[in-house]
Amino acid sequence: NFKKSAALFETSVLTAMTGSQVAGRTTLKLAGLWQVLVIM
């Protein structure tokens, strides 16, 4: 049972890390678009 919960924890940590990376990239893209709009 402990192994199961440890695996679940690992999976959730990996998912969270991947999610934050995607969110970071999205934020960068949005910031880039915003800069382009401001420059125009």
C-alpha positions in Angstrom: 0.0 0.0 0.0 2.9 2.3 0.8 4.5 1.6 -2.6 1.2 2.4 -4.3 0.9 5.8 -2.6 4.6 6.5 -3.3 4.0 5.8 -7.0 0.9 8.0 -7.0 2.9 10.8 -5.3 5.7 10.5 -7.9 3.1 10.6 -10.7 1.4 13.6 -9.3 4.7 15.4 -8.8 5.7 14.7 -12.4 2.3 15.8 -13.7 2.6 19.1 -11.7 6.1 19.7 -13.0 5.0 19.2 -16.6 2.0 21.3 -16.0 4.0 24.2 -14.6 6.4 24.0 -17.6 3.5 24.2 -20.0 2.0 27.0 -18.1 5.3 28.8 -18.1 5.6 28.5 -21.9 2.1 29.7 -22.3 2.8 32.7 -20.1 5.9 33.5 -22.1 4.0 33.2 -25.4 1.3 35.5 -24.1 3.9 38.0 -22.8 5.5 38.0 -26.2 2.2 38.6 -27.9 1.5 41.4 -25.5 4.9 43.1 -26.2 4.3 42.9 -29.9 0.9 44.5 -29.4 2.3 47.2 -27.2 5.1 48.0 -29.7 2.5 48.3 -32.5 
